[in-house]
Amino acid sequence: MKFTLQHTDTASKARAGVVETDHGTFETPVFMPVGTAGTVKSLHRDFLLDDIQANIILGNTYHLYLRPGMDVLRQAGGLHAFSNWPRAILTDSGGYQVYSLSGTRKMKEEGVTFQSHIDGSRHLFSPENVMDIQRSIGADIIMAFDECTPYPCDYDYAKKSMHMTHRWLDRCMAQFHGTKPCYGYEQSLLPIVQGSVYDDLRKQSSEYVLNHDAPGYAIGGLSVGEPHEDMYRITNLVTDILPQNKARYLMGVGTPENLLECIERGIDMFDCVMPTRNGRNGTIFTTNGIVNIRNQRWARDFEPLDNLTPEYSKAYIRHLFVADEMLGAVVASLQNLRFYLWLMRNARKHILDGDFVDWKTAILPIITKKW
């Protein structure tokens, strides 16, 4: 992975860049569709390649480890070959999923013992075997194993957790650099900044991860229930410390407003399940605002859903949801990802044009209006 910074907005920290991997390049700012179990839910590969034109998607270490398992993925030649995906893939480390299993996991210095949500079997994730698992999955960009602290989180716990994440990072780096890619192309490991909502801890963590030279750095432990003002404050603080010539990835964020506010604060890469999850539930993001397609008001609205999805009317899509037809989830998920990637491409255009802040201020009331 190589990141090249192309332009920084004159009125903010918003950046335009490009990331190169052995499976192709992608421009930033970028939103990465989440393909948790090796698929972006309900969407055919060709939708992602040709329609949405996604140049990078995510896979999830925890879910892929449990199913289909590493033996299957290694025999297939990695996730790219297994899913027939020709472009870049990023895998998270499974730390967030282990965090979400708080009732069935035990954390210690060695790693985290957890219980499978599928069959109840017990497993251990350590910094070392998570590196080996991600090597076997074969993602272009892999993440360090960390603890995602909850919100709220008291200072002492956040500090203790941060230091353990740092020790785990050292072990991740040692294992990563002591092993080789499995499938003949390069992989890159990104460290993760932690520290909850505490400025001094985030500063310490930002400075610590810089002890490890990497092509990019991630910010974790946000979008876990904290007020948006805390997210923006921490993001701004951390991007002031991280180097200009390295990619910055804000994990698990978020709403369209979150994306634009954090682009303004210097973030390059995002992911979130929101577009597809909300789409499956009938909440649709459009260039004119947020539509709850199940509302009765759309039952006889025969206008197109959006200029990004002109092929179906609101009335027809509502009918699909009311009738519990699978096509409804497909169309809504497709529209939401069309919108998210449209938003990123427009953000990039306005960064390059030098009017990002004015554009963001004008468009936010439009795209966040609820119908």
N, C-alpha and C positions, 0 to 999 in steps of 0.2 A: 504494500500500500504506500502510495506517495501522494501527499497533499500539496497543491500549489495554490497559494493565495493570489487571486487575480485583481481584486479591487475591494477597497473598504469605503463605505458610505461616508460622505463628508460631515453629516450631521449626527451620526450615531456610530456604534460599533458593528453595524451590520456588514457582512462580508460575502463576497462571491468568490468561489474557488472551484477547483476540480480535483477529484480523487481518482488515482489510477490504481487498478488491481490487475491481476493476471486474467481475470474474467471481464475485463472492460473497464471503462471509466464512467463516472457519474459527476454531474455538476452539483454544486452546493450554492445555497441551502437546499437540503434534500429531506424529503419525508420517505421513510423506508416502510413499505407495507409489511405487516407482521404475518409470517407464515409459521405459526407455532409448531405444528407437527409435520412440517414439510409441505404445507399447502396454505395459501391465503384462502381462508374459509369461503366456500361457495364459488370461487372464481377459477375458471380454466386458465391454464398457463398462457394461452394466446391472448386472453384479455390483458394480462399483465405485460406481455411483451409488446403487443401491437397497438392496443387501445390506450391503456394507461401509460405505456412506455416507461415502466419502472426499470431502472438499471441496477437496483440493489433491493433485495428483500431480506427478511430476518428468518432464522430458524431458532428453535429453543432447545437448549442442551438438555434440560430436565425431561421434557416430553419426548424428544428423540431418543434419549438414553433408555427410557422405559419402553418405548414403542416407536419404531420397529426393533430397536436395539442395535448395539454396535456391530454385532456379527453380521447382521443383514446389511448395514450401511457399508461396512468394509468390503463385503463380498460384491456389493453393487458398484463399488468404486467411489463412494462418498455421496453426499447429498446432491451435488450437482448432477451426477449421472443417474442416481436413483429417481430424482424428480424431473429429469430432463430439463433442468434450468441452466441456460448457458451464460447467465450474467452473474454479477457479484452476489455473495451471500455474507451476512454477518450473523454470528450466533452469540446470544447472551450466555452467561455462565451457568444459569440456573439458580443464581443467588436469590433473585426476586421470588421465584417459585418456592424455594425452600423457606424464605421469609413468610410467604403466605400460608405455609403449612405449620404455623407456630404451635398448633395443638398436637402435632404428631412428629416433631423433630427435636433432636437434642444437639446442641452446639457445644463444641469444645475446641481446644487448640488444634487438634489433629484435623478437624473438619466438621461436617454436619452429618449426623445419622438421621435419616428420615424414612417415613413410611409411604410407599407408593399409593397414590390415590386410585390406582387401577385394581390392584389385588391385595394390598396390605403388606406386601413384602418389604423388608427393610434393606436399606442401602446406605452407603457412605459416599459423600462427596468431599474430597479433599482438594487443596490447590493443585496437587500433582495429578490426580486422576481426572480432574475437570479439564486440565490442559490436554491430557491424552485423549479424552472423549472428544474434545473439540478438534483435535488433530484428525481423529477418525471420521467425524462428521465432514470435515474438509472445507469449512467456511474460509473465505478470503480474509475476513476480519474476525478475530475471536476476542473475548472479553476475560479479564482477570476475575477470579473468584473472590467475592466480597460478601459482607453482610449488609443487607439493606435494612437500616434501622427504621422502626415504625414511627408514626407521629400520633400523639405526642411522645416525646422521648426525653427523659431527664438528662441533664448535662453529663453526669458521671457515666451513665450507660453509653451515651453517644461517644464519649472520649474513649472508653474501654473498647467499644466496637470499632472505632476508627483505627486504633493501634493494632487490633487483631487483623483488620483488613489490610493494613500496611505490611504486617508480617506475612500474611497470606500472599500479598503481591510479590514479595521477595521470593517466596517459594514458587509462585507461578512463573516468574521470570526465569528462575533457575531451571525448572522443568522444561519450559518452552525452548530455551536456548540449548538445552541438553538433548533435544529431540529434533527430528526432521519431519517435514510434511510427508503425508502418506501417498499423495497422488501426483507428485511431479510439478506442483505449482506452489508459489510462496504463500505463506499465511503471516498475518501481522497481529500482534497482541497489544491491546489497549488497556492501560491502567484505569482505575475508577477512583474519583475523588468522593470521599464520604465526609461525615461530620454533622449530619442532621441540619438544624436551622441555626447553628451556633457559628458566628462569624469567625471566631478565633480558631475553631476546629477546622472549618473549611479552609482557612488560610494555611494552617499546618498541613492539612492533607494535600492541598494543591502543591505546596512546596515539596512535600515528600515524594509524590508521584514523579516529579521532575528529576529525581535521582535515577530514574529509569528512562533512558532515551526511547521514545516510541514515536510512530508517525502520527499519533493522535492521542487524545485523552478524553475520558468520559466523566460526566457528572452524574452520580447515582444518588438514590435516597431522596429524590424530590418527586412531586406528584403522588405522594402517599397520604394525602389528606391535609397537608399544611395550607394555610391561606396563600392565595396567588401572590400577594405582596412579598411573602417570605421566599417563594420560589424565584421571583424576579430579583430580589435583593441578593440572594445567594448566587444566582447565575451571574449577575453583574460582578460580584466580588471575585468569583473564581476565574471568569474570563479576563479580568484585569491581571491575573497572575500567570495563567497558561500562555505559552509562547504563541506569537503571531503566526509563525510558519507551520503550525501543526493543527490538524483537524480537531474540532471540539464537538462532542456528541452528548446531548442531553437525553438521558434514557427515560423512556416511558411517558413522554410529553407529546401531545396532549390535545387540547381544544384548538380550533383555529386561532383564537385570541392568544392562547399560550404560545403558539408557534411564532406569531408575528412579534409579540413582545420579547421573546427570547432571541429571535433573529436580531432584533434591535440591540440586544445585549451581547451579541458576538457568537451565537451558536450556529454551527454548520449542519449538524445532523440530528434527526429526530426519528423516533418510532413510537407507535401507540396502537393498541387494539381498537381504539375508539371508532374509527371510520367503519370498520367491518362489523364490530359488535353492535354499535348503534344502528347501522343499516339493517342488520337482521331483526332488530327490534322495532323498526319502522321510523326511526329518527334519521332524517336525510338532510345533509348539508348541501346548500345550493349557493349560487352566486348572488341570490336575492335574500338569503336568510335560511333559518333552520325550520324544516317542515316536519311536523308530526303527521305522517301520511295516513294514519288510522282515523284522523278526525273526520267527522261527518261532513265538514265544509268542503272536502275535496271530492265528494261522491259524484258530483256532476260538473267537475272542473275538467274540461277537455283540452285545456292548454297543456303544452309540454311541461314536464317536470322542471326542466332547466335547459338553458342553451347548451350545456354539456351533455344532456341526455334528451335530445329532441325526439327520439323515436317512440316514447311512451308518454301518455297523458297522466296527470295526477289521478284522475278518476280510475284509470286502468290499473295503475300501481296500487292504489288503495284497494281496489277489488282483489288483487292478488294477495294482499295481506289478510283481508277479511276472509277470503276463501282458503287461507293457509296454503297457498301455492308456493312451491319452492322458488319459482321465478321472481317472486317479490323480493326475497332476500338477496338474490343474485343482482337484480337491477339496482336495489338500494345500496348494496355494498360497492358495486361498480361505480355508481354516481358519487358516492362518498370518497372513493379513492381518486376518481377523476378530479373531484373538487380539491382534495388535499394536494395533489401534484400540480394542478392548475395554480393553486395559491403559492406553492413554492417557486414555480417558474415565473410567476408575476413578481414575487418578492425579489428574485434574482435580477429580473429585468430592471426593476426600479432602483436596486442597489447600483447596477451598472450605469443607469441614467442619472444617478445622483439625487433622486427625489424620494427615496424610500420612506422617510418619516412622514412626509406629506401624504403619500399614497396610503400608508398604513392608517393614518388618522382618518382619512376619507373613507376607506373601505370597511373598517371595523364595524361601524354602526350598521352597515348594510348586511354584512355576512353573518352578524350575530343576532339580527332581529329574529324573533320567534313567531312563527305563523301557526 
